[in-house]
């Protein structure tokens, strides 16, 4: 936990889940720059926050916690960001209803007077979010984006300009910038181009030729990512597994392959991204047949799963948290998987070879077998004993 000091107060903030080994703070210079601007510390007039305030993409709830007195609406695609926001509000004495928490799948407010956008890593997610928010923006709306310099590109500014109105950037401060956007008084509204669909290639086994549905923000949204493609070629076949989990499911292709190989199995798709779980459900419904059943869960890994209740877990863990590289997510997934697996249950993992997941799996499970590998990727199998 760290303390963020603003012009008005100090706030104790942490990411979620809290991990003493996590070296990262719950905010960065981009968040600080935006808060200073709202207070008028950068020489501009303070922003009037008396109307409807919407905070989009607040990564760990720092912005929402500081602005809690203005009762903002937070919109995020991240379940973990929502949990972090709730925890940070509580530890700083704000009421549970101080911030209205919405997901990227929820309908936004009908009117927005102040729109604050933390630029996401995914340009597609930003595009979809701006399209969803644009109808609620009016000519008097104050629109301010923020991000680190490396996160704001010409393409970022063009999206604001095309969907909301004329856009300019600030000078850089501590490697962060602000985006100032003036809404068009009578803009031409167009629908979001998302979700996208594509057909799986012919060399990926049972799912070859199947349709994938990707909502905005999903990793490698235009095509099958090469790690998943490699994993699909080496998945266990008909295993007799009764309960199967696609952990960190993304668009659900791995779970779909498991469902086709084990039609009697009970499938669960889990991800912390609302857009990912919506993609997985759409992909499953498009391919598995009208009578097929599965569970689709937005959550913190295996945290909500009963202990010793799962036969097989498939996992392609992320190794980035926004712009930072970290093994914290994979580590949490592996520990959660071990707790959820029955005796003899298996965790299958694909990852970049250089990440060294075999070491963490041996530490967690006491065993790890290499199923397949190439110069870039490795498929690993760990058994709960």
C-alpha positions, 0 to 999 in steps of 0.5 A: 500500500502507498499514499497518494497526496493531493492538494486536498488530502492524502489517500492510502491506495493499493492494487487488487489483489494485494500482494506484498511482492507487487512493486507497483503502485495503484496510480501513476504520474498520469493519474496525478497529472489529471487530478492536478488539472481538475484542481486548477494547479496547472494554471487552468481554471478548476473543473466544475465537478458539480454535474454528472462525472464519469471516470472511464478506465480507472485502473485501480480506483485511485481517481474514483477514490479521490473524486468520491465526494463528487459521487462519480460513475466509474466504467471499467472492463476490469473486475479487479479494478472494481474490487480495488476501487471498492477496497480503496474507498473503504480504507479511505472512509468513503461510503460503499455507494460513493462511486457507482461501479459499471462495467464496459458492458453496462449502459452508460449514464444518459448525460455526462457533464465531465468525462475523464478517460484513462487511456487503455492499452487497447486502442480498440477498447478506447474506440468502443468506449467512446462510441458508447459514451458519445450519445451522453456527451453534450456541447458543454461536457468537459472531456479530459483524457490522461495517459503516459506519453508512451500510451498516447499516439496519433491514433489515440488522438484521432479516435477522440477527434473522430468520435467526440470532437476537436482534440489537442494534447498538453505538454508532457509532465513526468512522462504523462500527458493530458488529452483535451477534447471539445465535443462537437455541438451536433456530431454525426453519431456512428455505431461501434464497429465491435464486436469483430468475427473471424474464422479459425485457421485449418490447422488447429484441430477440432475448432478449425473453421469455427467462428470466433467473436471478439469484443473490443479489448480482447488480446489479438482481436483480429486473429488467433494469437500465436500462443493459443494457436500453438496450445490448440495443437497440443490440448488433451483430447477426449480426457473423460474430464467431467468439470473443465475450466478455461481460466483467463478465457479471453475469447473462449477458444480453448474452452470451446476446443475442450467442449468439442472434445468432451461433449459431456463435460461441464464447462466454465469460462472465467476471466476478469475482463467483462469484454472477454467473458462476453466474447467467450459466451458469444464464441461458445453459443456460435459453435457449440450448438443450441443445447450446449451449456456452460458457465461464464464467470467474471471474477478473480481467477478461481477464487469463487470455485469450490475446492477440489471440484475441477478435473481439468484447467486450461490456462494461457495466463497474461504476463502484463498488467497494463504496461507493466510486465509481471508474473503476479497474475500467473502466480495467483492463477496457479495457486488458485488452480491447485486449490480448485483441482481434485486429486489427480486433476490437471492444469495445462498451461501455455506460455512464452518459454522465457517466462519460466512457468515451469519453475513456478508450477513445480513450486506450486504443484511439486511437479511439471511436465513439458507437453510440447515446445518450440523456440517461442512457446511451451505447453506445460502440465501439472498434476495435483497429487 
